[in-house]
């Protein structure tokens, strides 16, 4: 723990949903849910308007629809999220060379390397406000919540205390005062299983945890886990901001001589690969949040699907379950030549028991850092039905818009962009030759599958 509040954690508010509202004027101020849109889907991100109805990340899409049936349910547009994230990370790196991205929407920044005249509270607070204003500017209006503290742990906790669009500073010397009233689950590593064990001995707050001796914690949760909880309950965290974290990922993949067509076999292979990924994670003392599968089909087209968990894991069983559920949403008719599993969004701590067997099944999030541009394009522009809700499209007569919905041979499009007012809605045949996915200003038209 440092003497000054020189560690900054920035978290973009409801990031995926906010990007959709930015780019779709008709959805501004309305409930938006991003994630898997089918019956087996899961919510990746919900706008604050949807959260008011109880919709939250990792909830099944079925339950989200029951809670908020009037929300716009959209699939992910990975390229838009990555472009927006890149603009934010550029702003942060212009402030300090030590930026540690945790995912597309959050990062740590080391202000000791920011070239500030000093690290007094007024100086670092003003720097944080400038960063928030600059992020709002470069993202076209997105907001960010920021925490400032003397350690990474406290900075991340602080960024959650004044959401959305807030700034919270933990004054050095008040760390325990801030932490002690909080539920023990605020500490990384205290998932449902650990929380149950702690509740069994009367530990419900960080103050309660602080009251346990190291020996008691080791007996409850094991040596390594107990040591970590003992330190964090005392706000003892000296982890450095690691700039190279963003590019790291761990993956295992295999190419097969004969095309695979058996889904059960594919699922088994993914689970086996997941165990290999987990073994490598544990060997390096790291864990990851984003699980990605890579599938190369018989025609050599490559697709990827990803989901970002609430907290990092190195559990091979969890990674395997997540990977097989991502496979459920892919059409492998015709065969598969290559399968792979990867984990990115790496960290140096683990949260246990994130999801049960009823966990997310097909929520697409950002592809892992090792995904190619082609994979990102494929993941963001393709769906088994050809057109998915939220997809960017262009019509030769009506211009640019996005898919409102599709079915029974018809696709409905709302024609608007971030730069226009809310636009009109038109319906077309799904095979209309004048309608195609939008690839960006420099991209070519491409027909839907």
Secondary structure, DSSP 8 states (H G I E B T S, - for coil): --SS--EEEEEETTHHHHHHHHH-GGGTTS-EEEE--STT-BEEEE-HHHHTTT--TT-BHHHHHHH-TTSEEE---HHHHHHHHHHHHHHHHHH-S-EEEEETTEEEEEGGGS--S---HHHHHHHHHHHHHHHHHHTTS--EEEEEESSHHHHHHHHTTT-SS-EEE--TT-HHHHHTTSBGGGSTT--HHHHHHHHHTT--BHHHHHTS-HHHHHHHH-HHHHHHHHHHTTT-------GGGGG--EEEEEEEEEEE--HHHHHHHHHHHHHHHHHHHHHTT-EEEEEEEEEEETTS-EEEEEEEEEEEE--HHHHHHHHHHHHHTS--TT-EEEEEEEEEEEES--------TT---S------TT--HHHHHHHHH--TTS--TT-EEEETTTEEEEEEEEETTEEEEE---TTS-S--EEEEETT-TTEEE---TT---B---
